[in-house]
Amino acid sequence: MSCRNDLRPAVFAELFPTAVRYSGASLSITVGTVFGGAIAPFVARALYSTTDSSWPVTVYAVVLSLISWMCALGLKETFDQQL
């Protein structure tokens, strides 16, 4: 496990105001798990069975990774703010 993975709970906690922090973090993790973890295998299987090649699955994974990276870039730093 890298150092970055240890920071995930802190990042999720800082995304939401204290009044809704637990619910917001829980909902965002759950929705992300459902859409990222449950749908991706079905899409990958459909892409592979349609084309008989792993390249579309690779492109799909890269596109999802780029979307995640762009979302991470959009997070604002909160270390100097009163939460």
Backbone as JSON, one array per atom type, in Angstrom:
{
  "sequence": "MSCRNDLRPAVFAELFPTAVRYSGASLSITVGTVFGGAIAPFVARALYSTTDSSWPVTVYAVVLSLISWMCALGLKETFDQQL",
  "N": [[0.85, -1.17, 0.0], [0.59, 2.14, -0.88], [1.7, 5.42, 0.16], [-0.1, 7.36, -0.71], [-2.6, 6.03, -0.77], [-3.22, 5.92, 1.9], [-4.12, 8.42, 2.43], [-6.65, 8.72, 1.44], [-9.08, 8.52, 3.14], [-8.9, 10.97, 4.53], [-9.03, 12.82, 2.45], [-11.64, 12.34, 1.44], [-13.1, 13.04, 3.72], [-12.6, 15.77, 3.93], [-13.97, 16.81, 1.79], [-16.59, 17.43, 2.35], [-18.9, 19.46, 4.26], [-18.9, 19.65, 7.87], [-21.43, 19.0, 8.94], [-22.62, 17.19, 7.18], [-20.71, 15.35, 6.66], [-20.19, 12.55, 7.23], [-22.33, 11.23, 5.92], [-22.01, 12.22, 3.3], [-19.42, 11.33, 2.55], [-19.79, 8.57, 2.79], [-21.86, 8.08, 0.91], [-20.63, 8.94, -1.48], [-18.46, 7.15, -1.71], [-19.83, 4.73, -1.87], [-21.43, 5.03, -4.22], [-19.4, 5.41, -6.1], [-18.13, 2.92, -5.91], [-20.15, 1.19, -6.81], [-20.63, 2.09, -9.49], [-18.03, 2.08, -10.54], [-16.97, -0.4, -9.82], [-18.91, -2.38, -10.26], [-20.12, -2.09, -12.77], [-18.05, -1.9, -14.61], [-16.78, -4.51, -15.16], [-18.79, -5.77, -16.69], [-19.01, -4.08, -18.9], [-16.41, -4.32, -19.91], [-16.38, -7.04, -20.57], [-18.38, -7.08, -22.56], [-17.19, -5.4, -24.48], [-14.92, -6.91, -25.13], [-16.04, -9.34, -26.08], [-17.44, -8.41, -28.28], [-15.48, -7.42, -30.03], [-13.41, -9.27, -30.03], [-10.88, -8.67, -29.13], [-8.43, -7.29, -26.94], [-7.83, -4.63, -26.93], [-9.96, -2.62, -27.02], [-10.87, -2.87, -24.38], [-8.65, -2.06, -22.97], [-8.48, 0.62, -23.82], [-10.88, 1.53, -22.73], [-10.3, 1.24, -19.97], [-8.19, 3.07, -19.76], [-9.49, 5.46, -20.43], [-11.33, 5.66, -18.29], [-9.48, 5.93, -16.24], [-8.29, 8.38, -16.9], [-10.48, 10.08, -16.58], [-10.87, 9.81, -13.81], [-8.45, 10.89, -12.93], [-8.69, 13.55, -13.84], [-10.84, 14.35, -12.28], [-9.67, 14.19, -9.75], [-7.8, 16.23, -10.0], [-9.5, 18.38, -9.9], [-10.19, 18.66, -7.25], [-10.25, 20.72, -4.39], [-7.79, 22.22, -2.33], [-7.77, 22.07, 1.18], [-6.28, 22.63, 3.41], [-5.71, 25.08, 4.62], [-8.09, 26.11, 5.44], [-10.85, 26.72, 7.62], [-12.6, 24.04, 8.78]],
  "CA": [[0.0, 0.0, 0.0], [1.42, 3.35, -0.96], [1.36, 6.52, 1.06], [-1.28, 8.04, -1.24], [-3.81, 5.32, -0.38], [-3.5, 6.23, 3.29], [-4.71, 9.76, 2.5], [-8.01, 8.73, 0.91], [-10.11, 8.92, 4.1], [-8.79, 12.4, 4.83], [-9.52, 13.56, 1.28], [-13.09, 12.24, 1.43], [-13.64, 13.79, 4.86], [-12.49, 17.21, 3.68], [-14.83, 17.22, 0.68], [-17.94, 17.76, 2.8], [-18.99, 20.2, 5.52], [-18.99, 18.75, 9.03], [-22.81, 18.58, 9.2], [-22.99, 16.09, 6.3], [-19.46, 14.68, 6.29], [-20.3, 11.09, 7.25], [-23.25, 10.83, 4.85], [-21.42, 12.55, 2.0], [-18.32, 10.41, 2.27], [-20.35, 7.23, 2.62], [-22.59, 8.03, -0.35], [-19.71, 9.05, -2.61], [-17.7, 5.91, -1.82], [-20.75, 3.69, -2.31], [-21.77, 5.26, -5.63], [-18.19, 5.14, -6.87], [-17.91, 1.48, -5.94], [-21.16, 0.58, -7.66], [-20.42, 2.4, -10.9], [-16.69, 1.7, -10.97], [-16.66, -1.79, -9.58], [-19.94, -3.31, -10.69], [-20.44, -1.95, -14.19], [-16.84, -2.05, -15.43], [-16.56, -5.86, -15.7], [-19.77, -6.06, -17.73], [-18.61, -3.31, -20.09], [-15.19, -4.94, -20.44], [-16.78, -8.31, -21.2], [-19.1, -6.76, -23.8], [-16.22, -4.9, -25.44], [-14.06, -8.01, -25.59], [-16.8, -10.3, -26.88], [-17.84, -7.77, -29.53], [-14.35, -7.17, -30.92], [-12.41, -10.34, -29.9], [-9.58, -8.04, -28.91], [-8.36, -6.64, -25.63], [-7.56, -3.2, -27.08], [-11.05, -1.76, -26.54], [-10.91, -2.92, -22.91], [-7.54, -1.21, -22.54], [-8.89, 2.01, -24.05], [-11.9, 1.8, -21.73], [-9.63, 1.43, -18.68], [-7.43, 4.32, -19.82], [-10.45, 6.57, -20.38], [-11.81, 5.77, -16.91], [-8.37, 6.45, -15.44], [-8.15, 9.81, -17.2], [-11.6, 10.77, -15.94], [-10.55, 9.84, -12.38], [-7.34, 11.84, -12.74], [-9.22, 14.91, -14.0], [-11.64, 14.63, -11.08], [-8.73, 14.44, -8.65], [-7.23, 17.56, -10.21], [-10.52, 19.37, -9.56], [-10.38, 18.79, -5.81], [-9.59, 21.91, -3.84], [-7.0, 22.01, -1.11], [-8.46, 22.65, 2.32], [-5.42, 22.65, 4.6], [-5.68, 26.4, 5.25], [-9.46, 26.55, 5.67], [-11.53, 26.22, 8.81], [-13.64, 23.09, 8.41]],
  "C": [[0.9, 1.24, 0.0], [0.91, 4.4, 0.02], [0.09, 7.24, 0.6], [-2.58, 7.36, -0.82], [-4.18, 5.61, 1.06], [-4.19, 7.58, 3.43], [-6.16, 9.8, 2.03], [-9.07, 9.1, 1.94], [-10.07, 10.4, 4.43], [-9.32, 13.24, 3.67], [-11.05, 13.51, 1.24], [-13.7, 13.05, 2.56], [-13.63, 15.28, 4.6], [-13.38, 17.7, 2.55], [-16.17, 17.77, 1.14], [-17.9, 18.58, 4.07], [-19.23, 19.23, 6.69], [-20.4, 18.24, 9.27], [-23.21, 17.37, 8.36], [-21.78, 15.23, 5.92], [-19.61, 13.17, 6.22], [-21.18, 10.6, 6.11], [-22.65, 11.09, 3.48], [-20.3, 11.62, 1.62], [-18.84, 9.01, 2.0], [-21.05, 7.1, 1.27], [-21.64, 8.09, -1.54], [-18.89, 7.79, -2.79], [-18.6, 4.79, -2.35], [-21.11, 3.83, -3.79], [-20.57, 4.98, -6.52], [-17.9, 3.65, -6.99], [-18.9, 0.78, -6.86], [-20.87, 0.83, -9.14], [-19.04, 1.97, -11.39], [-16.41, 0.23, -10.83], [-17.66, -2.78, -10.1], [-20.19, -3.26, -12.2], [-19.23, -2.24, -15.07], [-16.61, -3.46, -15.95], [-17.54, -6.22, -16.82], [-19.44, -5.33, -19.03], [-17.38, -3.94, -20.73], [-15.51, -6.25, -21.16], [-17.49, -8.06, -22.53], [-18.13, -6.25, -24.87], [-15.36, -6.03, -26.01], [-14.83, -8.99, -26.47], [-17.25, -9.73, -28.22], [-16.68, -7.7, -30.52], [-13.33, -8.31, -30.96], [-10.99, -9.8, -29.78], [-9.6, -7.36, -27.54], [-8.11, -5.13, -25.74], [-8.72, -2.3, -26.66], [-11.17, -1.75, -25.01], [-9.8, -2.03, -22.34], [-7.89, 0.26, -22.69], [-9.93, 2.42, -23.02], [-11.27, 2.08, -20.36], [-8.84, 2.73, -18.65], [-8.37, 5.52, -19.73], [-10.99, 6.76, -18.96], [-10.72, 6.33, -15.99], [-8.17, 7.94, -15.66], [-9.28, 10.62, -16.56], [-11.35, 10.89, -14.43], [-9.46, 10.86, -12.08], [-7.83, 13.28, -12.85], [-10.09, 15.3, -12.8], [-10.75, 14.93, -9.88], [-8.08, 15.81, -8.78], [-8.21, 18.66, -9.81], [-10.77, 19.53, -8.07], [-9.64, 20.01, -5.3], [-8.89, 21.56, -2.54], [-7.68, 22.72, 0.04], [-7.59, 22.79, 3.56], [-5.42, 23.99, 5.31], [-7.07, 26.95, 5.55], [-9.99, 25.96, 6.98], [-12.66, 25.3, 8.38], [-14.63, 22.93, 9.53]]
}
